[in-house]
Amino acid sequence: RPTQHQKYIKLLDSTDNDLNNSYEKIFVKNTNNELLENYSNIKETDSETDNEIDSENK
């Protein structure tokens, strides 16, 4: 059974390119933003942890 997501993509594949493009732009853009946000959050946490480790090592 295809997931909702796969159904959606299949549906878009069978429609015209305009819809496909707008879907990709919206979805990919949002995903990238979330990924970037998560990544920078992780980096911030990482550097905080690094600082804590540094200060403990002094």
N, CA, C, O and CB atoms as a CASP TS submission, in Angstrom:
PFRMAT TS
TARGET T0000
AUTHOR 0000-0000-0000
METHOD Language model
MODEL 1
PARENT N/A
ATOM      1  N   ARG     1       0.846  -1.199   0.000  1.00  0.00           N
ATOM      2  CA  ARG     1       0.000   0.000   0.000  1.00  0.00           C
ATOM      3  C   ARG     1       0.875   1.241   0.000  1.00  0.00           C
ATOM      4  O   ARG     1       1.728   1.413   0.870  1.00  0.00           O
ATOM      5  CB  ARG     1      -0.953   0.010   1.223  1.00  0.00           C
ATOM      6  N   PRO     2       0.655   2.105  -0.987  1.00  0.00           N
ATOM      7  CA  PRO     2       1.474   3.320  -1.017  1.00  0.00           C
ATOM      8  C   PRO     2       1.100   4.247   0.138  1.00  0.00           C
ATOM      9  O   PRO     2      -0.063   4.314   0.537  1.00  0.00           O
ATOM     10  CB  PRO     2       1.307   4.055  -2.366  1.00  0.00           C
ATOM     11  N   THR     3       2.053   4.932   0.650  1.00  0.00           N
ATOM     12  CA  THR     3       1.759   5.886   1.718  1.00  0.00           C
ATOM     13  C   THR     3       1.042   7.083   1.124  1.00  0.00           C
ATOM     14  O   THR     3       0.985   7.255  -0.094  1.00  0.00           O
ATOM     15  CB  THR     3       3.056   6.328   2.453  1.00  0.00           C
ATOM     16  N   GLN     4       0.501   7.899   1.999  1.00  0.00           N
ATOM     17  CA  GLN     4      -0.194   9.113   1.577  1.00  0.00           C
ATOM     18  C   GLN     4       0.732   9.955   0.704  1.00  0.00           C
ATOM     19  O   GLN     4       0.331  10.510  -0.318  1.00  0.00           O
ATOM     20  CB  GLN     4      -0.678   9.927   2.805  1.00  0.00           C
ATOM     21  N   HIS     5       1.958  10.025   1.139  1.00  0.00           N
ATOM     22  CA  HIS     5       2.949  10.846   0.452  1.00  0.00           C
ATOM     23  C   HIS     5       3.190  10.351  -0.975  1.00  0.00           C
ATOM     24  O   HIS     5       3.227  11.140  -1.919  1.00  0.00           O
ATOM     25  CB  HIS     5       4.263  10.853   1.234  1.00  0.00           C
ATOM     26  N   GLN     6       3.349   9.052  -1.116  1.00  0.00           N
ATOM     27  CA  GLN     6       3.577   8.469  -2.440  1.00  0.00           C
ATOM     28  C   GLN     6       2.364   8.671  -3.335  1.00  0.00           C
ATOM     29  O   GLN     6       2.495   8.935  -4.530  1.00  0.00           O
ATOM     30  CB  GLN     6       3.903   6.975  -2.323  1.00  0.00           C
ATOM     31  N   LYS     7       1.179   8.541  -2.739  1.00  0.00           N
ATOM     32  CA  LYS     7      -0.045   8.773  -3.508  1.00  0.00           C
ATOM     33  C   LYS     7      -0.043  10.198  -4.030  1.00  0.00           C
ATOM     34  O   LYS     7      -0.366  10.460  -5.188  1.00  0.00           O
ATOM     35  CB  LYS     7      -1.310   8.507  -2.647  1.00  0.00           C
ATOM     36  N   TYR     8       0.326  11.100  -3.155  1.00  0.00           N
ATOM     37  CA  TYR     8       0.328  12.518  -3.491  1.00  0.00           C
ATOM     38  C   TYR     8       1.284  12.779  -4.651  1.00  0.00           C
ATOM     39  O   TYR     8       0.959  13.504  -5.591  1.00  0.00           O
ATOM     40  CB  TYR     8       0.720  13.368  -2.266  1.00  0.00           C
ATOM     41  N   ILE     9       2.451  12.185  -4.571  1.00  0.00           N
ATOM     42  CA  ILE     9       3.449  12.370  -5.619  1.00  0.00           C
ATOM     43  C   ILE     9       2.951  11.765  -6.929  1.00  0.00           C
ATOM     44  O   ILE     9       3.119  12.351  -7.999  1.00  0.00           O
ATOM     45  CB  ILE     9       4.797  11.736  -5.208  1.00  0.00           C
ATOM     46  N   LYS    10       2.345  10.601  -6.836  1.00  0.00           N
ATOM     47  CA  LYS    10       1.804   9.960  -8.035  1.00  0.00           C
ATOM     48  C   LYS    10       0.751  10.863  -8.668  1.00  0.00           C
ATOM     49  O   LYS    10       0.724  11.056  -9.884  1.00  0.00           O
ATOM     50  CB  LYS    10       1.199   8.571  -7.697  1.00  0.00           C
ATOM     51  N   LEU    11      -0.092  11.397  -7.841  1.00  0.00           N
ATOM     52  CA  LEU    11      -1.144  12.289  -8.300  1.00  0.00           C
ATOM     53  C   LEU    11      -0.533  13.492  -9.010  1.00  0.00           C
ATOM     54  O   LEU    11      -0.994  13.904 -10.075  1.00  0.00           O
ATOM     55  CB  LEU    11      -2.025  12.744  -7.122  1.00  0.00           C
ATOM     56  N   LEU    12       0.483  14.031  -8.418  1.00  0.00           N
ATOM     57  CA  LEU    12       1.138  15.190  -9.020  1.00  0.00           C
ATOM     58  C   LEU    12       1.807  14.820 -10.331  1.00  0.00           C
ATOM     59  O   LEU    12       1.793  15.597 -11.286  1.00  0.00           O
ATOM     60  CB  LEU    12       2.163  15.782  -8.060  1.00  0.00           C
ATOM     61  N   ASP    13       2.388  13.644 -10.373  1.00  0.00           N
ATOM     62  CA  ASP    13       3.026  13.192 -11.610  1.00  0.00           C
ATOM     63  C   ASP    13       2.017  13.131 -12.744  1.00  0.00           C
ATOM     64  O   ASP    13       2.352  13.393 -13.899  1.00  0.00           O
ATOM     65  CB  ASP    13       3.679  11.820 -11.412  1.00  0.00           C
ATOM     66  N   SER    14       0.802  12.790 -12.413  1.00  0.00           N
ATOM     67  CA  SER    14      -0.194  12.644 -13.466  1.00  0.00           C
ATOM     68  C   SER    14      -0.868  13.968 -13.812  1.00  0.00           C
ATOM     69  O   SER    14      -1.620  14.050 -14.783  1.00  0.00           O
ATOM     70  CB  SER    14      -1.236  11.633 -13.050  1.00  0.00           C
ATOM     71  N   THR    15      -0.600  15.000 -13.021  1.00  0.00           N
ATOM     72  CA  THR    15      -1.142  16.317 -13.365  1.00  0.00           C
ATOM     73  C   THR    15      -0.099  17.111 -14.128  1.00  0.00           C
ATOM     74  O   THR    15       0.985  16.608 -14.424  1.00  0.00           O
ATOM     75  CB  THR    15      -1.588  17.087 -12.096  1.00  0.00           C
ATOM     76  N   ASP    16      -0.432  18.353 -14.443  1.00  0.00           N
ATOM     77  CA  ASP    16       0.497  19.120 -15.282  1.00  0.00           C
ATOM     78  C   ASP    16       1.705  19.610 -14.491  1.00  0.00           C
ATOM     79  O   ASP    16       1.717  19.582 -13.260  1.00  0.00           O
ATOM     80  CB  ASP    16      -0.222  20.309 -15.913  1.00  0.00           C
ATOM     81  N   ASN    17       2.705  20.054 -15.215  1.00  0.00           N
ATOM     82  CA  ASN    17       3.989  20.411 -14.611  1.00  0.00           C
ATOM     83  C   ASN    17       3.912  21.588 -13.653  1.00  0.00           C
ATOM     84  O   ASN    17       4.679  21.668 -12.694  1.00  0.00           O
ATOM     85  CB  ASN    17       4.976  20.721 -15.683  1.00  0.00           C
ATOM     86  N   ASP    18       2.997  22.491 -13.912  1.00  0.00           N
ATOM     87  CA  ASP    18       2.870  23.652 -13.026  1.00  0.00           C
ATOM     88  C   ASP    18       2.632  23.210 -11.596  1.00  0.00           C
ATOM     89  O   ASP    18       3.264  23.697 -10.659  1.00  0.00           O
ATOM     90  CB  ASP    18       1.730  24.567 -13.490  1.00  0.00           C
ATOM     91  N   LEU    19       1.708  22.279 -11.452  1.00  0.00           N
ATOM     92  CA  LEU    19       1.422  21.776 -10.110  1.00  0.00           C
ATOM     93  C   LEU    19       2.642  21.089  -9.528  1.00  0.00           C
ATOM     94  O   LEU    19       2.982  21.270  -8.359  1.00  0.00           O
ATOM     95  CB  LEU    19       0.234  20.812 -10.135  1.00  0.00           C
ATOM     96  N   ASN    20       3.279  20.313 -10.351  1.00  0.00           N
ATOM     97  CA  ASN    20       4.476  19.621  -9.902  1.00  0.00           C
ATOM     98  C   ASN    20       5.513  20.604  -9.401  1.00  0.00           C
ATOM     99  O   ASN    20       6.092  20.431  -8.329  1.00  0.00           O
ATOM    100  CB  ASN    20       5.054  18.774 -11.022  1.00  0.00           C
ATOM    101  N   ASN    21       5.735  21.621 -10.182  1.00  0.00           N
ATOM    102  CA  ASN    21       6.757  22.601  -9.825  1.00  0.00           C
ATOM    103  C   ASN    21       6.403  23.318  -8.539  1.00  0.00           C
ATOM    104  O   ASN    21       7.253  23.497  -7.667  1.00  0.00           O
ATOM    105  CB  ASN    21       6.943  23.610 -10.946  1.00  0.00           C
ATOM    106  N   SER    22       5.157  23.726  -8.419  1.00  0.00           N
ATOM    107  CA  SER    22       4.809  24.457  -7.208  1.00  0.00           C
ATOM    108  C   SER    22       4.908  23.541  -5.995  1.00  0.00           C
ATOM    109  O   SER    22       5.321  23.968  -4.917  1.00  0.00           O
ATOM    110  CB  SER    22       3.394  25.052  -7.319  1.00  0.00           C
ATOM    111  N   TYR    23       4.527  22.280  -6.178  1.00  0.00           N
ATOM    112  CA  TYR    23       4.646  21.338  -5.065  1.00  0.00           C
ATOM    113  C   TYR    23       6.108  21.200  -4.660  1.00  0.00           C
ATOM    114  O   TYR    23       6.449  21.250  -3.478  1.00  0.00           O
ATOM    115  CB  TYR    23       4.055  19.957  -5.445  1.00  0.00           C
ATOM    116  N   GLU    24       6.957  21.026  -5.654  1.00  0.00           N
ATOM    117  CA  GLU    24       8.373  20.850  -5.347  1.00  0.00           C
ATOM    118  C   GLU    24       8.937  22.078  -4.664  1.00  0.00           C
ATOM    119  O   GLU    24       9.660  21.975  -3.672  1.00  0.00           O
ATOM    120  CB  GLU    24       9.163  20.548  -6.613  1.00  0.00           C
ATOM    121  N   LYS    25       8.605  23.234  -5.196  1.00  0.00           N
ATOM    122  CA  LYS    25       9.136  24.470  -4.614  1.00  0.00           C
ATOM    123  C   LYS    25       8.722  24.579  -3.157  1.00  0.00           C
ATOM    124  O   LYS    25       9.544  24.838  -2.279  1.00  0.00           O
ATOM    125  CB  LYS    25       8.650  25.705  -5.402  1.00  0.00           C
ATOM    126  N   ILE    26       7.436  24.376  -2.916  1.00  0.00           N
ATOM    127  CA  ILE    26       6.939  24.534  -1.548  1.00  0.00           C
ATOM    128  C   ILE    26       7.531  23.470  -0.638  1.00  0.00           C
ATOM    129  O   ILE    26       8.074  23.771   0.425  1.00  0.00           O
ATOM    130  CB  ILE    26       5.403  24.462  -1.516  1.00  0.00           C
ATOM    131  N   PHE    27       7.420  22.235  -1.070  1.00  0.00           N
ATOM    132  CA  PHE    27       7.828  21.138  -0.202  1.00  0.00           C
ATOM    133  C   PHE    27       9.334  21.144   0.036  1.00  0.00           C
ATOM    134  O   PHE    27       9.799  21.059   1.173  1.00  0.00           O
ATOM    135  CB  PHE    27       7.401  19.807  -0.802  1.00  0.00           C
ATOM    136  N   VAL    28      10.079  21.245  -1.046  1.00  0.00           N
ATOM    137  CA  VAL    28      11.536  21.179  -0.924  1.00  0.00           C
ATOM    138  C   VAL    28      12.044  22.376  -0.140  1.00  0.00           C
ATOM    139  O   VAL    28      12.928  22.244   0.707  1.00  0.00           O
ATOM    140  CB  VAL    28      12.204  21.122  -2.314  1.00  0.00           C
ATOM    141  N   LYS    29      11.490  23.531  -0.423  1.00  0.00           N
ATOM    142  CA  LYS    29      11.928  24.735   0.270  1.00  0.00           C
ATOM    143  C   LYS    29      11.683  24.581   1.777  1.00  0.00           C
ATOM    144  O   LYS    29      12.567  24.844   2.593  1.00  0.00           O
ATOM    145  CB  LYS    29      11.189  25.986  -0.284  1.00  0.00           C
ATOM    146  N   ASN    30      10.478  24.155   2.123  1.00  0.00           N
ATOM    147  CA  ASN    30      10.161  23.977   3.539  1.00  0.00           C
ATOM    148  C   ASN    30      11.062  22.945   4.190  1.00  0.00           C
ATOM    149  O   ASN    30      11.552  23.143   5.301  1.00  0.00           O
ATOM    150  CB  ASN    30       8.709  23.570   3.708  1.00  0.00           C
ATOM    151  N   THR    31      11.270  21.866   3.503  1.00  0.00           N
ATOM    152  CA  THR    31      12.118  20.819   4.063  1.00  0.00           C
ATOM    153  C   THR    31      13.525  21.352   4.276  1.00  0.00           C
ATOM    154  O   THR    31      14.130  21.117   5.322  1.00  0.00           O
ATOM    155  CB  THR    31      12.144  19.582   3.144  1.00  0.00           C
ATOM    156  N   ASN    32      14.039  22.057   3.303  1.00  0.00           N
ATOM    157  CA  ASN    32      15.386  22.599   3.428  1.00  0.00           C
ATOM    158  C   ASN    32      15.479  23.569   4.592  1.00  0.00           C
ATOM    159  O   ASN    32      16.456  23.556   5.342  1.00  0.00           O
ATOM    160  CB  ASN    32      15.803  23.290   2.139  1.00  0.00           C
ATOM    161  N   ASN    33      14.473  24.402   4.743  1.00  0.00           N
ATOM    162  CA  ASN    33      14.491  25.348   5.852  1.00  0.00           C
ATOM    163  C   ASN    33      14.489  24.626   7.187  1.00  0.00           C
ATOM    164  O   ASN    33      15.229  24.985   8.102  1.00  0.00           O
ATOM    165  CB  ASN    33      13.300  26.290   5.766  1.00  0.00           C
ATOM    166  N   GLU    34      13.658  23.617   7.286  1.00  0.00           N
ATOM    167  CA  GLU    34      13.614  22.860   8.535  1.00  0.00           C
ATOM    168  C   GLU    34      14.948  22.190   8.795  1.00  0.00           C
ATOM    169  O   GLU    34      15.455  22.196   9.916  1.00  0.00           O
ATOM    170  CB  GLU    34      12.494  21.814   8.498  1.00  0.00           C
ATOM    171  N   LEU    35      15.501  21.618   7.756  1.00  0.00           N
ATOM    172  CA  LEU    35      16.786  20.944   7.912  1.00  0.00           C
ATOM    173  C   LEU    35      17.844  21.936   8.353  1.00  0.00           C
ATOM    174  O   LEU    35      18.642  21.655   9.247  1.00  0.00           O
ATOM    175  CB  LEU    35      17.207  20.257   6.604  1.00  0.00           C
ATOM    176  N   LEU    36      17.845  23.089   7.724  1.00  0.00           N
ATOM    177  CA  LEU    36      18.844  24.101   8.067  1.00  0.00           C
ATOM    178  C   LEU    36      18.659  24.561   9.504  1.00  0.00           C
ATOM    179  O   LEU    36      19.626  24.714  10.250  1.00  0.00           O
ATOM    180  CB  LEU    36      18.754  25.301   7.107  1.00  0.00           C
ATOM    181  N   GLU    37      17.409  24.779   9.882  1.00  0.00           N
ATOM    182  CA  GLU    37      17.142  25.207  11.256  1.00  0.00           C
ATOM    183  C   GLU    37      17.619  24.149  12.241  1.00  0.00           C
ATOM    184  O   GLU    37      18.283  24.454  13.231  1.00  0.00           O
ATOM    185  CB  GLU    37      15.639  25.489  11.459  1.00  0.00           C
ATOM    186  N   ASN    38      17.272  22.915  11.955  1.00  0.00           N
ATOM    187  CA  ASN    38      17.704  21.831  12.839  1.00  0.00           C
ATOM    188  C   ASN    38      19.216  21.777  12.912  1.00  0.00           C
ATOM    189  O   ASN    38      19.801  21.594  13.979  1.00  0.00           O
ATOM    190  CB  ASN    38      17.150  20.485  12.360  1.00  0.00           C
ATOM    191  N   TYR    39      19.826  21.938  11.767  1.00  0.00           N
ATOM    192  CA  TYR    39      21.278  21.857  11.710  1.00  0.00           C
ATOM    193  C   TYR    39      21.909  22.965  12.546  1.00  0.00           C
ATOM    194  O   TYR    39      22.849  22.721  13.302  1.00  0.00           O
ATOM    195  CB  TYR    39      21.765  21.938  10.259  1.00  0.00           C
ATOM    196  N   SER    40      21.395  24.171  12.409  1.00  0.00           N
ATOM    197  CA  SER    40      22.013  25.252  13.177  1.00  0.00           C
ATOM    198  C   SER    40      21.730  25.089  14.666  1.00  0.00           C
ATOM    199  O   SER    40      22.556  25.457  15.501  1.00  0.00           O
ATOM    200  CB  SER    40      21.506  26.618  12.688  1.00  0.00           C
ATOM    201  N   ASN    41      20.570  24.540  14.998  1.00  0.00           N
ATOM    202  CA  ASN    41      20.295  24.249  16.406  1.00  0.00           C
ATOM    203  C   ASN    41      21.286  23.235  16.950  1.00  0.00           C
ATOM    204  O   ASN    41      21.794  23.371  18.063  1.00  0.00           O
ATOM    205  CB  ASN    41      18.863  23.733  16.581  1.00  0.00           C
ATOM    206  N   ILE    42      21.548  22.224  16.151  1.00  0.00           N
ATOM    207  CA  ILE    42      22.493  21.190  16.573  1.00  0.00           C
ATOM    208  C   ILE    42      23.882  21.802  16.725  1.00  0.00           C
ATOM    209  O   ILE    42      24.590  21.522  17.693  1.00  0.00           O
ATOM    210  CB  ILE    42      22.520  20.015  15.556  1.00  0.00           C
ATOM    211  N   LYS    43      24.261  22.627  15.776  1.00  0.00           N
ATOM    212  CA  LYS    43      25.584  23.244  15.844  1.00  0.00           C
ATOM    213  C   LYS    43      25.715  24.104  17.094  1.00  0.00           C
ATOM    214  O   LYS    43      26.740  24.079  17.775  1.00  0.00           O
ATOM    215  CB  LYS    43      25.849  24.088  14.590  1.00  0.00           C
ATOM    216  N   GLU    44      24.666  24.862  17.386  1.00  0.00           N
ATOM    217  CA  GLU    44      24.702  25.701  18.591  1.00  0.00           C
ATOM    218  C   GLU    44      24.887  24.832  19.830  1.00  0.00           C
ATOM    219  O   GLU    44      25.738  25.105  20.676  1.00  0.00           O
ATOM    220  CB  GLU    44      23.408  26.545  18.713  1.00  0.00           C
ATOM    221  N   THR    45      24.091  23.802  19.919  1.00  0.00           N
ATOM    222  CA  THR    45      24.183  22.900  21.060  1.00  0.00           C
ATOM    223  C   THR    45      25.571  22.288  21.140  1.00  0.00           C
ATOM    224  O   THR    45      26.152  22.166  22.219  1.00  0.00           O
ATOM    225  CB  THR    45      23.120  21.800  20.968  1.00  0.00           C
ATOM    226  N   ASP    46      26.086  21.909  19.994  1.00  0.00           N
ATOM    227  CA  ASP    46      27.420  21.326  19.940  1.00  0.00           C
ATOM    228  C   ASP    46      28.460  22.278  20.492  1.00  0.00           C
ATOM    229  O   ASP    46      29.304  21.885  21.298  1.00  0.00           O
ATOM    230  CB  ASP    46      27.772  20.942  18.519  1.00  0.00           C
ATOM    231  N   SER    47      28.403  23.515  20.066  1.00  0.00           N
ATOM    232  CA  SER    47      29.436  24.442  20.508  1.00  0.00           C
ATOM    233  C   SER    47      29.272  24.755  21.996  1.00  0.00           C
ATOM    234  O   SER    47      30.257  24.984  22.698  1.00  0.00           O
ATOM    235  CB  SER    47      29.388  25.738  19.677  1.00  0.00           C
ATOM    236  N   GLU    48      28.036  24.765  22.468  1.00  0.00           N
ATOM    237  CA  GLU    48      27.832  24.936  23.915  1.00  0.00           C
ATOM    238  C   GLU    48      28.474  23.776  24.667  1.00  0.00           C
ATOM    239  O   GLU    48      29.166  23.972  25.666  1.00  0.00           O
ATOM    240  CB  GLU    48      26.317  25.030  24.256  1.00  0.00           C
ATOM    241  N   THR    49      28.239  22.594  24.181  1.00  0.00           N
ATOM    242  CA  THR    49      28.815  21.407  24.810  1.00  0.00           C
ATOM    243  C   THR    49      30.338  21.475  24.771  1.00  0.00           C
ATOM    244  O   THR    49      31.009  21.178  25.759  1.00  0.00           O
ATOM    245  CB  THR    49      28.316  20.125  24.113  1.00  0.00           C
ATOM    246  N   ASP    50      30.870  21.866  23.627  1.00  0.00           N
ATOM    247  CA  ASP    50      32.321  22.021  23.498  1.00  0.00           C
ATOM    248  C   ASP    50      32.853  22.993  24.539  1.00  0.00           C
ATOM    249  O   ASP    50      33.879  22.740  25.172  1.00  0.00           O
ATOM    250  CB  ASP    50      32.689  22.505  22.087  1.00  0.00           C
ATOM    251  N   ASN    51      32.155  24.098  24.711  1.00  0.00           N
ATOM    252  CA  ASN    51      32.590  25.100  25.683  1.00  0.00           C
ATOM    253  C   ASN    51      32.582  24.537  27.098  1.00  0.00           C
ATOM    254  O   ASN    51      33.502  24.767  27.883  1.00  0.00           O
ATOM    255  CB  ASN    51      31.696  26.337  25.608  1.00  0.00           C
ATOM    256  N   GLU    52      31.534  23.802  27.402  1.00  0.00           N
ATOM    257  CA  GLU    52      31.458  23.193  28.732  1.00  0.00           C
ATOM    258  C   GLU    52      32.624  22.235  28.944  1.00  0.00           C
ATOM    259  O   GLU    52      33.254  22.226  30.001  1.00  0.00           O
ATOM    260  CB  GLU    52      30.117  22.452  28.918  1.00  0.00           C
ATOM    261  N   ILE    53      32.893  21.446  27.941  1.00  0.00           N
ATOM    262  CA  ILE    53      33.987  20.477  28.041  1.00  0.00           C
ATOM    263  C   ILE    53      35.312  21.221  28.214  1.00  0.00           C
ATOM    264  O   ILE    53      36.143  20.841  29.038  1.00  0.00           O
ATOM    265  CB  ILE    53      34.033  19.558  26.781  1.00  0.00           C
ATOM    266  N   ASP    54      35.498  22.276  27.434  1.00  0.00           N
ATOM    267  CA  ASP    54      36.716  23.084  27.533  1.00  0.00           C
ATOM    268  C   ASP    54      36.900  23.625  28.942  1.00  0.00           C
ATOM    269  O   ASP    54      37.982  23.533  29.522  1.00  0.00           O
ATOM    270  CB  ASP    54      36.675  24.240  26.530  1.00  0.00           C
ATOM    271  N   SER    55      35.825  24.190  29.485  1.00  0.00           N
ATOM    272  CA  SER    55      35.965  24.810  30.796  1.00  0.00           C
ATOM    273  C   SER    55      36.206  23.753  31.880  1.00  0.00           C
ATOM    274  O   SER    55      36.877  24.021  32.877  1.00  0.00           O
ATOM    275  CB  SER    55      34.715  25.639  31.129  1.00  0.00           C
ATOM    276  N   GLU    56      35.663  22.569  31.681  1.00  0.00           N
ATOM    277  CA  GLU    56      35.919  21.494  32.644  1.00  0.00           C
ATOM    278  C   GLU    56      37.363  21.019  32.561  1.00  0.00           C
ATOM    279  O   GLU    56      37.942  20.578  33.554  1.00  0.00           O
ATOM    280  CB  GLU    56      34.964  20.318  32.403  1.00  0.00           C
ATOM    281  N   ASN    57      37.927  21.110  31.387  1.00  0.00           N
ATOM    282  CA  ASN    57      39.290  20.620  31.192  1.00  0.00           C
ATOM    283  C   ASN    57      40.348  21.603  31.694  1.00  0.00           C
ATOM    284  O   ASN    57      41.519  21.253  31.837  1.00  0.00           O
ATOM    285  CB  ASN    57      39.523  20.329  29.729  1.00  0.00           C
ATOM    286  N   LYS    58      39.918  22.826  31.954  1.00  0.00           N
ATOM    287  CA  LYS    58      40.914  23.818  32.390  1.00  0.00           C
ATOM    288  C   LYS    58      41.311  23.602  33.837  1.00  0.00           C
ATOM    289  O   LYS    58      42.138  24.345  34.368  1.00  0.00           O
ATOM    290  CB  LYS    58      40.374  25.236  32.210  1.00  0.00           C
TER
END
